[in-house]
Amino acid sequence: GRWDKIILFQCKAAPELSGRSVAEISAAKAVEPLDAIYDILLAEIDNVHEVMVIELIYEASDLRLPFEHPSCMVGSDATALATDGPLCDRCFHGAYTWAAWFLRHFVREKKTLTPEEAIRRLTSLPTEGFKIKDRGVLRKGAWADVAIFDMARFRERGTIFEPNQIAEGMIHVVVNGTVTLKDGQLTGERNGQIIRRR
């Protein structure tokens, strides 16, 4: 297998291994790659759900066809995170970077999607698909969830090993009618909530 393409991102039991590939870890320990993985999981037996890896197993060109399909909605499976407070020490690769990467890559660089179509894929298409009413659209009576950004500057700042960074070019964010980011700075206001289908 391509063990050099699987990177240990987070392991509290052995933080010195974070950022190293399974190939590097197994070579350093003089064990087979699967044994290295088993050792990591056993060391984290009580918190195995917190072990995170990054798999660099696809090429950017592999994404073109699915993302070009008009029914392809985009989203993230990221956990709840924050740059401060009780969640500030939690990381999830892609949580702060995926939308900026999507817009930068498919709109500005590849020109696969128009800005309007890319925004639809991020907003109204998912809410329609999951039957979540009054979200993902700008209209009277809908929840005021608004992100204002500079498309020319909008890009991900987070890296693989320091992912929790707000995107460059994000100017203002309104969550349920409350300004949570103003002039690129967090306001301290928190008005998010769990969204349930009604």
Secondary structure, 3 states (H helix, E strand, C coil): CCHHHEEEEECCCCHHHCCCEHHHHHHHHCCCHHHHHHHHHHHCHHHHHHCEEEECCCCHHHHHHHHHCCCCCCCCCCCCCCCCHHHCCCCCCCCCCHHHHHHHHHHHHCCCCCHHHHHHHHCHHHHHHCCCCCCCCCCCCCCCCEEEECCCCCECCCCCCCCCCCCECEEEEEECCEEEEECCEECCCCCCCCCCCC
